[in-house]
């Protein structure tokens, strides 16, 4: 019961294969009260929410929409949450032009959409939920190791590098308020988001072969467990950190 008595907002649930779905499931199993946000297919998210151990309220949130962000705290209160102890950022988007090998040709218009949705949204979500975290808490986001350049990931890799830096700055500015900001860097998982990346299968074979602990491409639970642990009070002095949940792939060479 790592999250007993805590209230947690989880973004990014799309299907049962979503990392965010397993985070919400484990959070409930560990004692948390959970509220979800979704966009744009709300009916799908609402249907998936019914498959959790306890059905969770679902709020619409386009993390690039100032009006929806501005009303988020009031809407969370409206479904029975007086405060939040944890927030999970599982939001990323990029037009097809920013992925798949087109790094040199992607126009700024498309790159800016990827950066706003995948990078700036982390700070925007933190500020939107800040009024509900007056007693402190934990913000946890998901990244894909941005310390190196990957094939086909292109500008999304740049956006993730920005996300990782954004988390460090949030750790700096929100620390005095008792709010921690950390990221979990997961290995490749066959989620809907991954399937939308052209050529993503290039990661899979080498990851399974090289990860010292091995790697299961369809198992989101290890990543979800790390997120739940960071949401808990068991990491009270950890912020600005990136926890790798990738079977150890990041630590070994060829």
C-alpha positions in Angstrom: 0.0 0.0 0.0 2.6 2.5 -1.1 0.0 5.1 -2.0 -2.5 4.6 0.7 -4.5 7.7 1.3 -3.0 9.5 -1.7 -4.8 11.1 -4.7 -3.1 10.8 -8.1 -3.9 12.3 -11.5 -2.8 10.1 -14.5 -2.7 11.4 -18.1 -2.2 9.5 -21.3 -4.4 6.4 -20.9 -5.4 5.3 -24.4 -5.5 1.5 -24.3 -4.8 -1.3 -21.8 -1.3 -1.5 -23.3 -0.6 2.1 -22.3 2.0 2.5 -19.6 -0.4 5.0 -18.1 -3.1 2.4 -17.7 -0.8 0.1 -15.8 0.3 3.1 -13.6 -3.3 3.9 -12.8 -4.0 0.2 -12.1 -1.1 -0.2 -9.8 -1.7 3.1 -8.1 -5.2 1.9 -7.2 -3.9 -1.4 -6.0 -1.4 0.4 -3.8 -4.2 2.4 -2.2 -4.5 5.6 -4.3 -7.6 7.4 -5.4 -7.1 8.0 -9.2 -8.5 10.5 -11.7 -7.6 10.2 -15.4 -7.3 12.7 -18.2 -7.7 11.9 -21.9 -7.5 13.5 -25.3 -8.8 13.3 -28.0 -10.8 10.0 -28.0 -12.7 10.5 -24.8 -15.1 7.7 -25.3 -12.2 5.3 -25.7 -10.6 6.5 -22.5 -13.9 6.3 -20.6 -14.3 2.7 -21.8 -10.8 1.8 -20.7 -11.3 3.5 -17.3 -14.0 0.9 -16.5 -11.4 -1.8 -16.7 -9.4 -0.5 -13.8 -9.9 -2.2 -10.4 -12.1 0.8 -9.4 -13.6 2.9 -12.2 -12.0 6.3 -12.3 -13.4 9.7 -13.3 -12.1 10.9 -16.7 -11.5 14.6 -17.6 -10.7 15.9 -21.0 -7.3 17.5 -21.2 -5.5 18.8 -24.3 -2.2 19.7 -22.7 -1.6 22.4 -25.4 -4.9 24.1 -24.7 -4.6 27.0 -22.2 -8.3 27.1 -21.4 -8.4 23.4 -20.5 -5.2 23.7 -18.5 -6.6 26.7 -16.7 -9.8 24.9 -15.6 -8.1 21.6 -14.7 -7.8 22.2 -11.0 -11.4 23.2 -10.7 -12.5 20.2 -12.7 -10.5 17.9 -10.6 -12.2 19.3 -7.5 -15.5 18.8 -9.3 -15.0 15.0 -9.4 -14.3 14.8 -5.6 -10.6 15.6 -5.3 -9.7 18.3 -2.8 -6.0 18.0 -3.4 -3.4 15.9 -5.3 -0.4 14.1 -4.0 0.9 12.9 -7.4 0.7 13.8 -11.1 1.7 11.5 -14.0 2.7 13.0 -17.3 2.4 10.4 -20.1 1.8 12.9 -23.0 3.8 13.0 -26.2 2.9 13.9 -29.8 4.7 14.7 -33.0 3.5 15.0 -36.6 4.8 12.2 -38.9 7.3 14.6 -40.5 9.4 14.8 -37.3 9.9 11.1 -37.1 11.1 8.3 -39.4 14.4 9.7 -40.7 13.2 13.1 -41.9 15.2 15.1 -39.3 16.9 17.4 -41.9 13.6 18.2 -43.7 11.1 18.6 -40.8 9.6 22.1 -40.8 9.6 24.3 -37.7 5.8 24.3 -37.7 5.8 20.6 -37.1 8.8 20.6 -34.8 7.1 23.3 -32.6 4.0 21.1 -32.2 6.1 18.2 -31.0 8.0 20.4 -28.5 4.8 22.0 -27.2 3.0 18.7 -26.8 5.9 16.6 -25.6 8.1 19.1 -23.7 6.4 22.3 -22.6 3.3 20.3 -21.6 5.2 18.9 -18.7 5.7 22.3 -17.2 2.2 23.3 -18.2 0.6 20.3 -16.5 2.7 21.0 -13.4 1.4 24.6 -13.2 -2.2 23.5 -13.9 -2.1 21.1 -10.9 0.0 23.3 -8.6 -3.1 24.7 -6.8 -4.0 21.2 -5.8 -0.5 20.4 -4.4 -0.1 23.0 -1.6 1.1 20.2 0.7 3.7 19.1 -1.7 3.8 15.9 -3.8 5.4 14.2 -6.8 5.3 14.8 -10.5 6.5 11.9 -12.7 7.0 11.9 -16.4 8.0 9.3 -19.1 10.9 9.7 -21.3 13.0 7.7 -23.8 16.7 8.1 -23.2 17.6 11.4 -24.8 21.3 11.3 -24.1 22.1 9.9 -27.5 20.7 10.1 -31.1 18.5 7.2 -32.1 17.5 6.1 -35.6 14.1 7.2 -36.7 13.3 9.0 -33.4 14.6 12.3 -34.7 12.9 15.5 -33.4 11.0 13.5 -30.8 14.4 12.7 -29.3 15.1 16.4 -29.2 11.7 17.0 -27.6 12.6 14.3 -25.0 15.9 16.0 -24.3 13.9 19.1 -23.6 11.6 17.2 -21.3 14.5 15.9 -19.3 15.9 19.4 -18.9 12.4 20.7 -18.1 12.1 18.2 -15.3 15.4 19.3 -13.8 14.2 23.0 -13.8 10.9 22.0 -12.2 12.9 20.2 -9.6 14.7 23.4 -8.9 11.7 25.7 -8.8 9.2 23.4 -7.2 11.5 21.9 -4.6 10.9 24.7 -2.1 7.2 23.9 -2.3 7.9 20.3 -1.4 7.2 19.0 -4.9 9.5 16.5 -6.5 9.9 16.1 -10.3 11.4 12.9 -11.7 11.3 10.9 -15.0 11.2 7.2 -15.8 13.2 6.3 -19.0 11.6 3.1 -20.3 12.9 0.8 -23.0 10.9 0.3 -26.2 7.4 -1.0 -25.5 4.7 -1.9 -28.0 2.2 0.7 -27.0 0.0 2.6 -29.5 2.4 5.6 -29.3 5.4 3.4 -30.3 3.5 1.8 -33.1 3.0 5.3 -34.6 6.7 5.8 -35.0 7.9 4.6 -38.5 10.7 2.1 -38.2 10.4 1.7 -34.4 11.0 -2.0 -34.7 14.7 -1.2 -35.3 15.0 -0.7 -31.6 13.3 -4.0 -30.6 15.6 -6.7 -31.7 18.8 -5.2 -30.4 17.1 -4.3 -27.1 16.0 -7.8 -26.4 19.5 -9.2 -27.3 21.6 -6.6 -25.4 19.7 -5.7 -22.3 21.6 -7.5 -19.4 18.3 -8.3 -17.7 16.5 -9.0 -20.9 13.6 -7.0 -22.1 9.9 -7.8 -22.7 8.5 -5.6 -25.4 4.9 -6.0 -24.2 5.3 -5.8 -20.4 4.6 -2.3 -19.1 4.5 -3.3 -15.5 8.1 -2.7 -14.6 7.9 0.8 -15.9 4.6 1.4 -14.1 6.1 0.1 -10.8 8.9 2.6 -11.1 6.4 5.4 -11.6 4.3 4.3 -8.6 7.5 4.1 -6.4 8.4 7.7 -7.4 4.9 8.8 -6.6 5.2 7.3 -3.1 6.9 8.7 0.0 9.7 6.2 -0.4 11.7 8.7 -2.5 11.4 11.7 -0.2 14.7 13.3 -1.1 14.9 12.4 -4.8 14.1 15.0 -7.5 15.5 16.0 -10.9 16.3 12.3 -11.4 15.9 10.0 -14.4 15.3 6.3 -13.5 16.1 3.9 -16.3 13.7 0.9 -16.6 15.2 -0.6 -19.7 16.7 -3.9 -18.6 20.1 -2.2 -18.2 20.5 -1.4 -21.9 21.6 2.2 -21.3 24.6 1.0 -19.3 26.3 -1.3 -21.8 28.1 -0.9 -25.1 28.1 -3.0 -28.2 
